[in-house]
């Protein structure tokens, strides 16, 4: 009986079981998604090919930058809401950067609605700040009252801090939304100093909505330009904030005695727990 010739698998140049394995490997490689950041990756050239780059402050490594892009593509509004909310709550994640990436991606592809991006960012900012405020109010304040003396923060100094936040806390909450470090901890500090919640909510909401509109719509219409200037703008704002804090600290130090008298008149007697 004549033996049948072994068939050659198309495209492999091999015969038999070895050729079959090679063919299966070839098909498997075609079915697998391309590695992140390669030219075969559909997201990286989409943004980078239009001159879009990430701000320098989030370049902690190439994988982080790529993951942020894919997080926006995969989860859209939920990614914006979650990261902005976490940053506002007090966890230092790049919430503003994700907002810029989402706006830029929406402007290039129209796969996301810019109004929903802005709404997700504003909601995340307001809710995250509110949670951070209540953590500072319910937990941080009690810890400060109990252990503050160990770091030379006694009751008169706590009263001064409350007085200053009652008078200037609205500015800190509102403008802090636009400064990287203050954006993360302003709400917690407001709760820590027992700022009135309704006043906090007003400045928190107005600052969060305005911030989301500027960076959301700005990245949608001027994505490349905004990303080019956002890094430098951040450092300028941080520098101004540090300068303002230093000046305020010097002023408070010079007027400590006067502020203690004013704070005692505003909050007579022992502070409540």
C-alpha positions, 0 to 999 in steps of 0.5 A: 500500500503506497504511503500518502505524502505529508501535507505542507501547511500553508505559510509555514514551509514545514511538514507534519506535527512541527509545522502544525505547532508553528502554524498554531503559534503563528495564529496565536500571535495574531490573536494576542493584543499587541504590547502596550506602547508599540507601533502596533498598539492602537492607542499610543500612535493615536495620541502620540501621532498627533503630537500629544505627550504626557506632562513631565510630572507623571513620567514615573516610567513608561508603563505608567504613562501607557497604563493611564492611556489604556485606563481611559480607553478601557473605562472612560468616565469611570476612570476619570471619576475614580482617579479624580476622586481618589486624588481629592480624597487624599491619595496622590494619584494623577487625577488631573493628568487622567482628566487631560488624557481623557479630554485629549482622547475625546477630542481626537476620536470623539469616542467620549463625550466632553460634557460627561468627562467634565461631569465625571471629573467634577463629581469625583472632585466634589465627592472625594473632597467631601470624604476627605473633609469628613475623615479630617473632621471625624478622625483627624481632629480627634487625633490632633486633640489627643496627640497634638501636644507631642508635636507642640500643637496645643489647644491655643494653636488649634484654636488659631488654626480654626480661626484662620480657616474660618476666615481664609479656608474658602480661598484655600479650598477653592484655589487649592483645587488648581495646585497639585499638593493642596488639591490632595490635602485641602479638604482634609485640612478643612475638616481637621480645622472644623471648617463649617461644612456648608461653607466648605461645600460651596467653595469645594463645588465651585472650585471643582466644577471650574477646574473640571471645565478648564482642564476638561474642555481645554484638553478637548479643544486644545489638547496638545497645547494644554499638555505642553504648558500644564507641566510648567503651569503646575510648577508655577502654581506650586511655587506661588502656593509655597510662597504664599504659605511661607508668607502666611507662616511668617505673618502668623508667627509675628502675630501669634499673641494677637491671634491667640487672643482673637481665637480665644474670643471666638472659641471660649473655653475648652475645645469640644472633642 
